[in-house]
């Protein structure tokens, strides 16, 4: 395999898109695009249409209490999971959309307050990922946050967004074991817990405690 084939994602300068056509608008907008890809070398030109679920930027937060060796996850109803798995209540990391005028860091802190009732004491960006690039332009900015899990409520959520979220506190070891048990199906949650499994030993360096007064 050539080195340029190993370079990861690349721009596609020969891609031409039509203006988006709205084919639905509810909780999110649904657009249809007509796409033209010019041929290069032995690549045959392509013409096709694709329907894309549009999304604002989103954040995902792996909330950890390194002192208590705990992770705070959420459990809430997800219609898509109910349809696909017959398991509507999914265990996930904290996640949500970025509001207008809000930075990614501000959104991550707000989502932790809303979904698990915790103030963020330290925040580190990890990576960006697209959970479903075949049909959505959703781009998630993933963070790891240090929290104090000792006073978390049992449930949280924003009432006007119809959120009723159960807060799941578990040890770091138990959280990592969820992957091996195939007990989580949320792609960002799997990515975050895999990161935790690989980087557990550096948590105290990455998320140091606040200095005592």
N, C-alpha and C positions, 0 to 999 in steps of 0.2 A: 504494500500500500504506500502511495506517495505521501510525502510530508504534508502537502497542502490538503490532502484528504483527511488528515488527522487534526486539522486546525479547529475543528468544532463548527459552530454555526457560522454561516457566511451570508453576506448580502447577495441579493439576486437582482442585479441592475437591469436585467432584461425583462423584468416582470412589469406588465402594464395592467392597471386596475380601472374598472369603470367607476363612476360615482356610485356610492352605496344606495341600494333601493330598500326602503323600509318594508319588511314583510311581517312585522309584528312589534308591538310595544306593550310591555307589561311591567313586571318587576325589573326587567332589563330590555334593551332594544335588540331586535333581531334584523340583521341586514343581509342582503344578497349582493354579491360582487361577481362581475364577469372578468375573468382573468385571462391574459395572454402572456405566454412564455415563449420568447423567440428561441429558435434552435441554435445550438452552438456545437460545431464539430459534427459528431454523429448523433447528436440529440435532436429528436424530432420536435418541431414546434407544437405547442399545446394550446388549446382553447377550451375553457371550461367555466362553469359557475360554481360558487361555493356560498353556503349560508353560514354566517358567523354570529354567534351570540356576543354582543359587545359588553365590555365591562370597564368600569373606572379602575384605577390602580387599587390594589389591595395589599394588606400586610398580614403576615402570620407571625405569631410570637410563641416561642417555646419558653414557658415561664417556669423558672427553677428557683428553689430555695436551697442553695448549697450548704447552708448551716444545718438544716433539717434533713438534707439529702432527699428532697421531695420535688416532684413535678406536679404542676397544676394543669389538668386537662379539662375539657368541657364535654358534656354529653347533651345533645339536643336532636330534635326531629329534623330529618332531611328527606324531602320528598323523593329526590332522585335515588337515594339509597333504599328507600321503601320500595320503589318500583323495581330496582335492579336486584336487590338482595333480599327483599322482604325483611330488612332490618333497618327500620326507619330511624332509630336512635343511634347516632354515630358518635364515637369518641374521637375528639379532634384537639389540636392546639387552638389557642386563641387566634381568631382571624376576623377580618372585616374590611370594609371599603374605606378609602381615604376621602374625607370630606373636602369640599372646595376650600382653597386657601390654607389647607392643613399640610404640614410636612409629613414625611413618612414616619419620622420619630414621634411626632405628636399623635399621629393616628395609632401607632403601636401602644403608646401609653394610655390613650383613651380607651382602646379596645380592652386592655387589661382591666381597667377600672369597670367597664361596662359588663364584661363577660365573666370575670372571676372576682371582682371586687377588690383588686389589689393595686397598690401603687408600685410603679416600677422604680427600683432602687439602682438599677444599672442596666444599660441597653447596648447590645453589640450587633451590628448587621452581619448576616451570614452569607446570603446569596439571593439571587432572583431566580424564579422558576415559573414556568407556564404549566399549570395542572392539566390542561387539555387543549394543546395548540391546534389540533385538527378541527375544532369547531368553536373555539372561543379565544378572544384576544386578551383574556385575563392574565395579568402579570402580577405575581405575588412577590413581595419583598419580605424575605424571611429574616427574623431577628431571634436572638436569645436574650432573655431578660432575667435579672435577679429580682426576686420578690421575697417578702416575708409571708410564708404560707400559714403561719400560726393562727391568724385571725380571719381566714377566709370564710365567707358565708357558705351555706349549703347550696343556695341557688342564687342566680343573678340573671342579668339580661335587661334589655330596654323594652318597656311595655309597649310603646307606640310602634316598635318594630316587630311586635308579636314574638318576642324572645322569652323563652322559659328555659333557662340553661342550668343543668345540674353540674356542679363543680366536682371534679374527680381528683382527689389528692392521692398520690401513690408514691412509693419510693422510686428513686431513679432506676434501681434494678428492676422493679416491677414494670415501669414504663418501657424499658428496653425489651423486656420479655414479651410485651404485647406484639412485637413484630414477629418473633419466632412462633408465637401461638396463632398467628394470622387473625388477631383480634381487632385489628384496625384496617380500614380500607381507604381512608382519606390519604391521597397522595402527598400533600404537604406535610401531614402528620408523620407518615412513614419516613419521608426525607429528614424531617427534624429529629426523629428518634434514632435514625441511622447515624446522623451527625453526632448525637449525644453518645451513642455507643462507641464511636471512634474517638471522641474528644473528651470523654468523661474525666480523665486525669488532669486536664488543663482547666477545669472549671474555676478553681480558686484563683488562678492567674487571670483568666479571662473576665471573671466577675468577682473582683476582690470586694471584701466587706468595706463599708464606710468606716473611716477612722473614728475611734472613740473621741468624745469631747474632752 
